[in-house]
């Protein structure tokens, strides 16, 4: 195994320490359609996510999209298999004999013509200043049929594929929960998801401006995670009510109020 392959694999292993791997796997399982990396292996899609992007391509692939790599940009590396033909009992077969690395570049490191997918424009989101106070960056990403956004604890960022306020509130609630506990579990932990969705729906009622009523969608979302806990939605919500109150207090009143409560 060459040094570059070792470094690439080590980069993945290091992310286990930060808790980003479960989230990376969850997002990578549902790749954005119609872009080259959606056809890559799961490991390579994870590498793309851990590099802070949802879209990475080779130099020539960006040229084909009429975009160019910005000067000074550093490549990220994906793993490619080395295949060779062998003769086995007079039959020609293909055999894997190792892996190498291929440089690719993030969409954020390119410029040129607009991409096929559209980057959404975020509205004036209520409570966005709270994320800014906590040094959490907000970025837009191309959506897929499964994920509308995520919060990355390690990167301290919220990524949104929709302008819907409830999605932002959901991810902001994850960030608040992370701040209260010092860390949250990576991936789709049922209790964490119920807390975030319950908090998001409460925030929609209190400070949201969007006209659409998303209560039904939230019930279905909470019901799905409650089933994993073998609870009904009502009991599951009662179970997390105390933690949800902490999340809402922190979001609505800020760090100063949280410090006063702790004292």
N, C-alpha and C positions, 0 to 999 in steps of 0.2 A: 504494500500500500504506500503510494507516494505521499510526500509531505503535505501537498495541497489537499488531497483527499482526507488525510488525517485532520487537518485544520478545519475543513468543512464539517466533518462529522463531530468534531469537538465543539464547534459552535452550537450544534444542536444539543449536545449533552449538557453544555453549560447553561442552557435555558431551563433545564429542569430545576436548577437552583433558584431561579427567579419566579417559577410558577407559570411561565408563559406557554409551556408546551401543550397543556390541555386545551387552551384557547386556540393555539395555532392549529392543532389537529382538528378541532371543531370547525373552524373556518375553512381549512383546506379541504375538508370532506365535501364541501359544496362550492366548487370553484365557479368563478364568474364565467358564464358561457361566452363563446365566440372570441376568446383571446388565446394566444398560443399556450400560455402556461396552464390553462385549464386541462390540457391533454398530458401534462407532465405527471410523473409519479407523485404519490402522496408525500414522500420525503422531500422532493424538490419543491412542491407547493408549500410545505412547511417552511423550508428555507427562504422562500420568497416572502412569506408572511413575517418571519422573524427579522427580515431585513427592512421592515417598515413599509411594505407596499403590497398592493393586490395585483400588480401587473408588472412583470419583468420579461424582457425579451433579449435575444441576441442582437449584436450590432447591425447585421444585415436585415433582421426582422424589423428593426426600427426604421431602417432606410425604406423598406417596402411600405411602411405606414407613413412615409414622407415626414419622418421625424429624425432628428440627429441627436447624438449624445453630447451633452454639454462638456466643454473643455474642463479638464480637471476632475471629472466624475470617476469614482472608483467602481470597478465591477464587483458584483457578487458572484458566487460560484455555485453551480448546481452539479450534481453527479451524473455522469453518462456512462453506460455500460460499454465495455469493449467485447465485441462478438467476433468470433472467427469460425471459418468452416473447417470441419474435421471429417476424416473418413473413418467410418465405423462399420466394419464388415461390409465394405464396398458400398456403403450408404453415406451420402453426404449429409452431415448434420451441422447445426449451429450451436456453438458452445460459448458460454460466458467465461472469460479468463481474467476479468478484473474491472476496475472502474477508474475513470479519469474525471477531470473537472473541466467545465466549460464556463467561460465568463459570460454573464448577462448583465443588463443594466435595468435599473428601476425606471418606471414611467416618470417619477419625480425628477430623474436626472436627465430627462430629454426635453427637447423643445421642437416646435414645428407645427404641422397641421393638427387640428383637433382630432382626438381619438374617436373611434366609432361609438363608444359609449359616452354618455353625457355625465359630466361632473355636476352634481346638483348645487344649487345656490341656496345657502342656508338663510332662512328669514331671521328677523330679530328675535332670537329665542329668549323667552323669560328665564331668568336665573343663570344665564350664560356667564355672568360676572362671577358667580360662585366657582365655576370651573377655573376661571382665570385667576382668582384668588389662590386657588390650590395648585397653580402652575400646571394645570392639565391642558394640553393642547387639543384643539378641535379640528378635525380634518374630514373632508368628504371623500367617499370611496365609491366606485361603481358597485351597484347592487347585484344580488343574485336572487334566486327564488327561495332562499332559505334564511339568509341573514340580512337584517336591515341596519345593523350597527353592532359595535362591541366596545367594551372598555378594556384597555390593556393596563394592568397594574404595573407591570415592569416598565413599560414605555411612558406611563402617565399620559395617556391620550385616549380621547373618545373619537371613534370613527363612525360616521353616519352615512348611510346610503339612501336616506329619505329626509325630507324637511319636516316630518311630523314631530310635533312637540313631545308626544308621549315617548317616542323612541329616545329622544334626547334625555328626557326625565328618567327613563329606565337606566340608561348608562350613567347618568349623573348620580343616581341612587347607588349604583355599584361603587362609584368613586367615593361617595360619602361613607358607605359601609366599610370600604377598604381603609379609609382614614380613621374611622372609629376603632376598628379592630387591629389596626397595624398591618393587616394583610387579609386578603380573601382567597378562597380556593380558586384554582384555575379551572376553566371549563364551565359546564352548565350544572353547578351544584343546585339541587332542587330548592333547598331553603333559601339560598341566596337569590335565586331567580324569583321566588315568590315575594321576598322582601322588596326586590327592585320593582317588580310589576305592581305590587300593592302601593308602594310609594309613588310610582309614576302616575297611577290612576288618581291617587289623592292629590298630587300636584296639578294634574289636569283640572280637577274640580276647583282647586284653590287659586291657582295663578295662570292656568292655561288660557290661551286665546283661540285655539283651533275650534272651529264650529262642529266638527264631527264628533259624535259620541262613540268612544272606543271601549265603553264598559263591557260590552259583550265579548270583544276580542280579548280583553284582559281576563275575563272569567274563564274562557277556554284555555288561555295560556296557563293560568294558575291551576286549573283543573288537571292539565296534563302533568304538571310537576307534582301536584298533590297525589296523583295516582302512583307515582314512583315511591312516595313515602307511605303508601297504603292508607291515605287519609282522604276525607272528603274536603272540598275547597274551603268550606267554612271552618272546619277544625284546623286545617293547615294555616289559614290566615290568623286564627287565634293564637296558634303556636308561635308565630313570628311577630305578633303585635307589638311587644315591648321593643324588639330590635328595630322594627319599622318606625316606631315613634322616635327613636334616637336618630335614625337616618333623616327623617323629616325635620326634626329640630335643627340638626346641623345644616341642612340645606337652606332652610328658611331663615334661621337666625345667625348662622355663621360660627366661626371658630370662637369668638369672644364668649358667646352664650354657652358653647360646649365646655370651654375652660371653666366657666363659673359653676356649671353643674358638677364637673369633676372635682372641683375644690370643695 
